[in-house]
Amino acid sequence: MNGRLAGKVAFITGAARGQGKSHCIRLAQEGAAIIAVDLCEDMDSVNYPLGSPADLADTVAQVKAIGGRIIASKADVRERYQLLAAVEEGVKEFGGLDIVCANAGILPIKNQDPMSFVDALDVDLGGVLNTVAVTLPRLGAGGSIVLTGSTAGLMPNSVSNPALGPGGVGYGMSKKFIVEYCEILAVIVAPRMIRVNAIHPTNCNTNLLHNDDLYHIFRPDLEKPTRDDVMPAFNHFQALPIPYVEPVDISNAVLWLCSDEARYVTGVNLRVDAGSFIKWPNGPQ
């Protein structure tokens, strides 16, 4: 541990897999105690595996393996009382709260069911609002809130593809909301010396990207595209010649925003996108 977050306590949602798991490990490497939550079950509208109890247990094991402190529980970001219970348990265990990572998110494009739209908004937007609501009263001066958005939320045409269906619309609306929400909330909490920032990743090497539904979006010309089939399309999306960023690339940005190195950085919508936004200023066509 290098200690950039020594003595701090971080609450992280969506902690069983993907970016959330990576955030838990990376912040723990720098000395933060972790309060981790995840739904730990799949959703009918999502056609890729979400985090499981075993995945969350693995997050705990990996944090403890590096000497970190962590308390983890099953909690649904759509249910404010569940998040509140997890926060209260963690604060009691570790003595306070300094960092909030509203990370949990889904992209439900399994079918054209209107519930996909509802599920996307409930998790990707409602989950952020609920996370802020239960943690803000417990943050003091120096507190840091980091919201997970998406480069898609910054691009005008990135979620207009009808193939994405109602769930894609809900995802896009949620991520677009985060852009303005970050800036407004940052102003509101600034007198308390609490900072709010958002990170907007491009394609990231997680299950949200690597699934049959999204592969078909990138290669609609193929009936059953494979990972190898979509890699050229993934590379084309970024300005830098890479197919996607890794979860740890996002975690490193979270770490900086939560550290004292960024003590006066607030209201920032930070792109970690390998240049996808500047390559597609009017959105991908």
VODOMI-20684 format. One line per 2 residues: number of its first residue (from 1); their letters; for each residue x, y, z of N, C-alpha, C. Coordinates in steps of 0.001 Angstrom, whole numbers, plus 500000, padded with zeros to 6 digits. Example, Ala and Ser with C-alpha at 12.3 -4.5 7.8 and 13.67 -1.06 7.14 Angstrom:
<recs>
1) AS) 513190,494310,507800,512300,495500,507800,513200,496700,507800  512850,497750,507080,513670,498940,507140,512900,500030,507870
</recs>
This chain:
<recs>
1) MN) 500833,498804,500000,500000,500000,500000,500871,501252,500000  500516,502215,499199,501252,503469,499134,500637,504559,500004
3) GR) 499403,504355,500456,498827,505227,501461,498213,506515,500982  497898,506642,499694,497287,507886,499213,495887,508086,499784
5) LA) 495256,506988,500238,493934,507083,500852,493951,506558,502291  495095,506598,502911,495221,506071,504276,494248,506767,505212
7) GK) 493539,505975,505990,492598,506505,506965,491234,506841,506423  491025,506653,505128,489735,506983,504511,488877,505732,504361
9) VA) 487569,505958,504284,486588,504872,504117,485795,505142,502852  485680,504113,502008,485009,504260,500715,483813,503326,500607
11) FI) 482691,503869,500134,481488,503084,499854,481390,502895,498346  481308,501648,497887,481359,501343,496454,480205,500413,496089
13) TG) 479399,500826,495121,478290,499986,494651,478707,499212,493405  478022,498095,493159,478381,497237,492022,479750,496622,492205
15) AA) 480035,496166,493423,481393,495793,493808,481777,494355,493488  480848,493554,492983,481144,492136,492778,481943,491864,491512
17) RG) 481747,492711,490492,482401,492468,489210,482861,493774,488574  483598,493634,487483,483907,494750,486606,484594,495910,487287
19) QG) 484128,497111,486964,484762,498314,487480,484651,498407,488997  483505,497997,489547,483325,498085,490991,484317,497229,491754
21) KS) 484533,496002,491303,485536,495138,491930,486917,495788,491845  487228,496310,490676,488524,496952,490480,488692,498157,491406
23) HC) 487620,498955,491562,487692,500111,492466,488001,499661,493897  487334,498604,494346,487561,498108,495711,489027,497755,495922
25) IR) 489583,497026,494976,490966,496573,495114,491943,497741,495020  491737,498611,494053,492688,499711,493832,492673,500694,494996
27) LA) 491486,501036,495485,491422,501976,496605,491968,501350,497883  491731,500037,498055,492287,499345,499218,493810,499306,499144
29) QE) 494365,499181,497940,495820,499204,497789,496421,500498,498312  495635,501558,498265,496110,502864,498714,495646,503200,500126
31) GA) 495132,502185,500841,494869,502366,502260,493435,502586,502679  492505,502673,501734,491108,502907,502099,490459,501640,502642
33) AI) 489623,501800,503654,488739,500717,504086,487513,500742,503178  487001,499570,502828,485977,499469,501794,484658,498963,502356
35) IA) 483584,499685,502028,482211,499207,502251,481668,498849,500870  481480,497576,500613,481132,497097,499269,479725,496518,499244
37) VD) 478967,496862,498187,477633,496283,498023,477432,495864,496566  476554,494896,496388,476181,494449,495049,474829,493747,495131
39) LC) 474114,493775,494024,472822,493086,493946,472983,491581,494118  474050,491030,493561,474387,489607,493693,473323,488685,493111
41) ED) 472687,489122,492044,471766,488263,491307,471546,488871,489927  471069,488039,489003,470825,488508,487647,469472,489210,487555
43) MD) 469270,489935,486435,468002,490603,486169,467450,490080,484846  466133,489933,484773,465502,489339,483593,465785,490117,482311
45) SV) 465939,491436,482411,466118,492263,481218,467562,492325,480741  468469,491735,481508,469903,491823,481188,470394,490455,480740
47) NY) 470961,490399,479543,471337,489123,478934,472822,488808,479114  473396,489248,480211,474757,488850,480547,474819,488699,482063
49) PL) 475738,487880,482561,475767,487620,484000,476188,488839,484798  475386,489166,485786,475739,490210,486734,476538,489583,487880
51) GS) 476938,490394,488835,477720,489873,489938,476947,488862,490764  477662,487891,491284,477070,486829,492099,477620,486905,493523
53) PA) 477008,486167,494457,477591,486119,495802,479040,485648,495791  479337,484690,494901,480722,484209,494805,481654,485309,494304
55) DL) 481167,486127,493373,481975,487238,492866,482261,488253,493969  481241,488556,494771,481433,489513,495860,482389,488951,496908
57) AD) 482274,487648,497169,483200,487009,498106,484635,487081,497579  484780,486992,496256,486112,487102,495658,486666,488514,495816
59) TV) 485804,489516,495692,486241,490890,495935,486780,491029,497351  486042,490475,498299,486471,490519,499695,487820,489826,499861
61) AQ) 487948,488650,499246,489184,487878,499373,490373,488632,498786  490157,489282,497626,491263,489997,496991,491684,491228,497788
63) VK) 490725,491906,498376,491066,493065,499214,491822,492611,500458  491363,491566,501077,492031,491076,502292,493417,490519,501975
65) AI) 493583,489971,500779,494874,489397,500395,495977,490448,500317  495579,491710,500083,496586,492776,500040,496643,493540,501360
67) GG) 495995,492964,502372,496032,493578,503694,494989,494643,503924  493989,494709,503037,492964,495728,503154,491831,495330,504077
69) RI) 491055,496323,504454,489880,496098,505294,488637,496291,504442  487683,495375,504589,486474,495449,503766,485314,494797,504488
71) IA) 484135,495384,504307,482892,494771,504738,481956,494804,503543  481369,493662,503213,480572,493554,501993,479201,492978,502312
73) SK) 478200,493435,501561,476843,492934,501771,476047,492991,500480  475019,492189,500429,474086,492195,499296,473121,493360,499483
75) AD) 473040,494213,498471,472124,495359,498537,471770,495786,497126  470519,496138,496938,469991,496565,495650,469975,498092,495617
77) VR) 470671,498693,494649,470721,500161,494598,469353,500780,494322  468390,499974,493883,467032,500480,493664,466272,500627,494966
79) ER) 466797,500045,496030,466119,500047,497330,466947,500865,498326  466496,502075,498583,467280,502986,499407,467527,502433,500797
81) YQ) 466566,501731,501364,466731,501230,502729,467836,500178,502801  468018,499407,501720,469095,498417,501711,470463,499098,501672
83) LL) 470578,500146,500863,471830,500888,500818,472117,501542,502168  471088,502097,502773,471259,502767,504064,471768,501787,505117
85) AA) 471210,500586,505125,471643,499580,506102,473113,499223,505899  473528,499097,504643,474924,498762,504357,475857,499890,504779
87) VE) 475460,501126,504496,476283,502274,504878,476415,502351,506393  475318,502197,507103,475346,502306,508556,476215,501217,509171
89) EG) 476136,500000,508595,476972,498911,509098,478451,499221,508873  478760,499744,507692,480146,500056,507383,480695,501203,508215
91) VK) 479887,502231,508404,480326,503365,509213,480560,502937,510659  479700,502072,511158,479886,501559,512515,481176,500756,512624
93) EF) 481487,499993,511570,482688,499149,511569,483967,499976,511457  483950,500974,510569,485179,501702,510240,485244,503111,510812
95) GG) 484143,503601,511364,484185,504866,512078,483906,506115,511278  483511,505983,510028,483211,507183,509244,483043,506858,507781
97) LD) 482928,507912,506956,482787,507749,505518,483408,508963,504837  484247,508701,503821,484962,509777,503139,484766,509770,501627
99) IV) 484523,508597,501062,484487,508433,499600,483240,507661,499208  482585,508112,498143,481411,507414,497617,481615,507185,496124
101) CA) 481526,505936,495694,481602,505582,494276,480266,505001,493847  479447,505824,493200,478144,505371,492689,478391,504717,491332
103) NA) 478732,503442,491363,479252,502744,490192,478274,501776,489544  477368,501191,490312,476512,500122,489787,475754,500567,488541
105) GI) 475740,499715,487521,475036,500059,486287,474783,498843,485418  473771,498949,484551,473422,497864,483637,473104,498452,482262
107) LP) 473199,497598,481248,472761,497957,479899,471828,496847,479414  470529,496967,479694,469574,495897,479387,469027,495979,477959
109) IK) 469689,495322,477029,469236,495349,475631,468848,493943,475162  468414,493108,476098,468049,491730,475786,466868,491653,474843
111) NQ) 465886,492546,475029,464671,492487,474217,464044,493879,474123  462883,493954,473511,462192,495229,473323,461150,495502,474408
113) DP) 461197,494761,475473,460248,494922,476573,460421,496308,477212  459325,497059,477395,459436,498372,478047,460061,498315,479441
115) MS) 459992,497149,480094,460607,497041,481415,462123,497198,481354  462702,496977,480173,464133,497217,480025,464445,498693,480245
117) FV) 463566,499547,479757,463697,501000,479958,463588,501327,481443  462598,500725,482100,462382,500964,483527,463579,500483,484333
119) DA) 464059,499277,484026,465190,498726,484774,466441,499585,484618  466709,500046,483391,467895,500869,483158,467831,502158,483967
121) LD) 466682,502823,483944,466540,504066,484712,466618,503804,486213  465988,502734,486664,465977,502434,488099,467385,502201,488636
123) VD) 468203,501483,487862,469559,501164,488326,470536,502293,488015  470570,502727,486750,471610,503650,486302,471375,505088,486739
125) LG) 470128,505450,486951,469799,506788,487448,469344,506723,488903  468315,505929,489166,467812,505821,490533,468863,505328,491502
127) GV) 469714,504406,491050,470771,503886,491921,471763,504956,492321  472070,505861,491402,472969,506973,491710,472315,507913,492722
129) LN) 471060,508271,492468,470350,509166,493386,470241,508561,494781  469930,507278,494849,469812,506613,496142,471149,506552,496872
131) TV) 472207,506278,496123,473538,506190,496733,473951,507530,497328  473718,508598,496591,474042,509931,497101,473171,510260,498320
133) AV) 471905,509899,498244,470973,510243,499325,471371,509628,500662  471839,508381,500648,472146,507708,501919,473556,507998,502416
135) TL) 474406,508531,501549,475782,508776,501966,476082,510242,502258  475411,511139,501589,475718,512564,501743,475644,513045,503196
137) PR) 474635,512629,503990,474591,513100,505380,475775,512632,506222  476497,511625,505732,477603,511051,506513,478972,511536,506039
139) LG) 478987,512356,504992,480248,512894,504486,480551,514228,505145  481809,514404,505516,482234,515671,506072,483177,516396,505131
141) AG) 483810,517450,505610,484759,518212,504808,485847,517291,504277  486145,517431,502998,487121,516561,502357,486507,515346,501700
143) GS) 485190,515178,501855,484512,514046,501248,484522,514129,499718  484487,512975,499082,484541,512916,497624,483500,511937,497101
145) IV) 482675,512407,496162,481687,511568,495493,482106,511423,494034  482174,510185,493559,482509,509926,492161,481375,509128,491525
147) LT) 480808,509682,490465,479704,509062,489751,480241,508384,488494  479701,507216,488167,480097,506535,486939,479107,506864,485836
149) GS) 479585,507588,484832,478768,507890,483665,479182,507018,482502  479215,507595,481325,479640,506892,480117,479922,507926,479045
151) TA) 480925,507652,478218,481157,508540,477088,479903,508639,476228  479090,507574,476233,477830,507595,475481,476928,508730,475933
153) GL) 477010,509096,477206,476188,510173,477721,476624,511547,477251  477802,511621,476654,478323,512883,476146,478140,513019,474639
155) MP) 477772,511931,473982,477660,511916,472524,476203,512027,472107  475877,512905,471173,474475,513170,470835,473744,512007,470187
157) NS) 474452,511149,469462,473763,510087,468723,474139,508676,469173  474824,508575,470295,475380,507274,470663,474336,506279,471147
159) VS) 473160,506746,471563,472147,505820,472074,470879,505863,471235  470983,506378,470016,469794,506486,469171,469594,505278,468272
161) NP) 470520,504324,468339,470394,503117,467529,469167,502326,467977  468179,502126,467098,466963,501405,467520,467240,499984,467966
163) AL) 468369,499431,467539,468708,498068,467953,468974,497975,469451  469303,499101,470074,469537,499093,471512,468240,498981,472301
165) GP) 467124,499285,471668,465823,499104,472293,465574,500023,473467  464477,499784,474198,464119,500640,475340,465195,500704,476410
167) GG) 465888,499594,476622,466941,499590,477639,468088,500508,477286  468423,500572,475996,469471,501476,475559,469078,502925,475736
169) VG) 467797,503222,475499,467310,504587,475720,467413,504945,477194  467001,504031,478061,467087,504279,479499,468518,504467,479966
171) YG) 469416,503655,479441,470836,503777,479764,471348,505151,479335  471038,505542,478095,471507,506820,477584,470960,508000,478360
173) MS) 469675,507962,478686,469081,509041,479483,469773,509166,480828  470036,508031,481448,470677,508037,482766,472067,508643,482703
175) KK) 472844,508235,481719,474217,508722,481611,474257,510196,481221  473321,510640,480408,473254,512061,480078,472893,512883,481315
177) FI) 471999,512365,482135,471608,513058,483357,472803,513265,484281  473679,512271,484364,474808,512339,485284,475705,513533,484976
179) VE) 475821,513892,483701,476682,515001,483306,476270,516290,484031  475002,516645,483937,474523,517878,484568,474376,517718,486073
181) YC) 473943,516548,486509,473780,516275,487942,475101,516476,488677  476190,515995,488089,477509,516149,488690,477821,517613,488948
183) EI) 477613,518456,487956,477977,519867,488074,477083,520597,489074  475781,520306,489043,474859,520989,489957,475087,520552,491401
185) LA) 475221,519246,491615,475444,518752,492972,476764,519277,493523  477772,519385,492677,479069,519889,493125,478949,521302,493692
187) VI) 478154,522137,493051,477949,523509,493538,477187,523495,494861  476189,522634,494948,475339,522605,496138,476116,522177,497382
189) VA) 477019,521201,497234,477732,520679,498408,479086,521351,498625  479490,522233,497719,480798,522877,497838,480992,523630,499157
191) PR) 479980,524329,499686,480192,525025,500965,480583,524091,502102  480283,522810,501972,480668,521831,502994,482027,521202,502685
193) MI) 482707,521693,501654,484013,521173,501237,483913,519696,500824  482781,519353,500220,482598,518034,499621,482700,518190,498107
195) RV) 483399,517277,497465,483608,517360,496025,482791,516292,495303  482342,516620,494085,481571,515693,493250,482152,515715,491848
197) NA) 482497,514559,491334,483005,514432,489973,482408,513192,489325  482458,513148,488013,481963,511992,487273,483023,511517,486294
199) IH) 483095,510209,486114,484015,509605,485155,483200,508966,484045  483608,509231,482813,482876,508732,481649,483781,507812,480820
201) PT) 483665,506502,481043,484511,505566,480300,483989,505347,478880  484895,504968,477999,484526,504395,476720,484255,502908,476945
203) NC) 484243,502104,475880,484100,500664,476039,485112,500162,477068  484636,499378,478019,485490,498861,479086,485403,497342,479104
205) NT) 486490,496714,479412,486620,495257,479334,485880,494565,480488  484548,494586,480390,483686,493960,481387,482569,493190,480681
207) NL) 481716,492545,481460,480605,491787,480883,479599,492673,480164  479512,493942,480553,478576,494843,479890,478947,495012,478422
209) LH) 480227,494885,478118,480692,494978,476733,480734,493608,476058  481213,492623,476788,481432,491304,476187,480212,490405,476394
211) ND) 479244,490568,475523,478064,489711,475546,477474,489664,474136  476685,488641,473871,476176,488418,472517,475348,489585,472002
213) DL) 474550,490195,472879,473683,491296,472443,474494,492477,471928  475512,492865,472686,476290,494025,472268,477195,493691,471079
215) YH) 477677,492467,471032,478454,492052,469859,477626,492228,468587  476350,491893,468680,475487,491993,467502,475236,493449,467117
217) IF) 475239,494345,468111,475098,495774,467816,476285,496263,466983  477471,495815,467358,478679,496243,466646,478855,495528,465307
219) RP) 478317,494307,465188,478432,493567,463927,477059,493020,463512  476156,493904,463119,474810,493458,462726,474804,492637,461433
221) DL) 475922,492652,460741,476012,491897,459488,476229,490410,459721  476537,490022,460960,476781,488617,461276,475687,488084,462196
223) EK) 475301,486846,461970,474235,486252,462779,474693,485996,464200  475915,485460,464369,476438,485165,465693,477891,485641,465786
225) PT) 478103,486952,465884,479479,487458,465943,480208,487012,467202  481490,486740,467033,482334,486337,468149,483160,487524,468631
227) RD) 483905,487300,469676,484791,488355,470190,485790,488787,469117  486338,487827,468405,487280,488170,467337,486607,488994,466238
229) DV) 485342,488705,465982,484614,489433,464925,484439,490911,465270  484239,491207,466548,483925,492591,466928,485155,493425,467244
231) MP) 486304,492793,467370,487489,493552,467767,487830,494681,466791  487751,494487,465481,488026,495632,464582,487049,496786,464799
233) AF) 485789,496473,465050,484800,497525,465307,485090,498226,466631  485493,497468,467638,485862,498067,468915,487045,499029,468739
235) NH) 488041,498604,467983,489208,499453,467740,488826,500736,467016  487868,500635,466119,487461,501781,465316,486787,502850,466171
237) FQ) 486233,502466,467280,485460,503389,468106,486344,504419,468810  487575,504045,469174,488484,504942,469882,489442,505644,468920
239) AL) 489951,506800,469320,491007,507458,468548,492331,506723,468728  492653,506359,469956,493829,505524,470185,493532,504125,469656
241) PI) 494514,503436,469101,494275,502134,468466,494148,501003,469472  493111,501074,470307,492833,500016,471289,491348,499676,471219
243) PY) 490978,498449,471582,489560,498069,471511,488738,498566,472696  489370,498707,473849,488663,499110,475066,489686,499430,476151
245) VE) 489221,500112,477184,490053,500349,478358,489806,499211,479354  490680,499100,480335,490538,498093,481387,489890,498721,482619
247) PV) 489222,497914,483441,488625,498467,484664,489610,499247,485526  490849,498794,485602,491824,499485,486440,492128,500884,485912
249) DI) 491955,501108,484609,492148,502457,484074,491124,503421,484666  489917,502938,484858,488885,503758,485494,489173,503895,486985
251) SN) 489621,502814,487589,489930,502849,489028,491043,503843,489334  492028,503927,488463,493110,504891,488683,492596,506324,488651
253) AV) 491627,506589,487778,491022,507926,487737,490206,508182,489004  489465,507170,489452,488711,507288,490710,489667,507586,491859
255) LW) 490762,506842,491915,491751,507038,492975,492239,508474,493010  492592,509015,491870,493089,510393,491831,492022,511372,492300
257) LC) 490797,511207,491809,489724,512131,492185,489415,512075,493675  489642,510922,494291,489346,510767,495720,490510,511155,496614
259) SD) 491674,511321,496032,492866,511612,496824,493005,513111,497080  493919,513447,497975,494180,514852,498271,494852,515556,497094
261) EA) 495391,514786,496155,495990,515381,494957,494954,516150,494142  493687,515766,494284,492596,516431,493555,491690,517197,494517
263) RY) 492268,517736,495568,491459,518321,496644,490622,519511,496190  490998,520164,495106,490225,521292,494609,489594,520996,493243
265) VT) 489496,519729,492911,488867,519328,491651,487431,518915,491946  486473,519654,491419,485067,519316,491644,484223,519780,490461
267) GV) 483111,519082,490241,482221,519409,489142,482782,519030,487781  483726,518114,487749,484397,517739,486505,483779,516463,485928
269) NL) 483474,516496,484627,483072,515300,483894,484297,514808,483130  484975,513837,483711,486273,513373,483217,486100,512190,482268
271) RV) 486575,512353,481050,486525,511262,480068,487769,510382,480206  487542,509089,480338,488619,508100,480223,488207,507236,479039
273) DA) 488483,507740,477837,487804,507203,476658,488708,506942,475464  490035,507008,475686,490980,506735,474597,490695,507592,473358
275) GS) 490082,508751,473573,489832,509674,472476,488579,509414,471672  487665,508590,472192,486450,508294,471417,485580,509538,471247
277) FI) 485530,510382,472266,484681,511578,472182,485191,512562,471130  486488,512764,471081,487032,513713,470083,487038,513115,468690
279) KW) 487030,511790,468600,486956,511159,467276,485562,511252,466702  484549,511222,467569,483159,511236,467131,482446,512427,467755
281) PN) 482792,513666,467394,482178,514844,468053,480680,514941,467857  480155,514326,466815,478711,514340,466588,478077,512983,466885
283) GP) 478821,512148,467570,478328,510813,467894,478624,509840,466771  478802,508551,467097,479069,507538,466067,477891,507416,465107
285) Q) 478184,507283,463855,477131,507200,462836,476798,505740,462531
</recs>
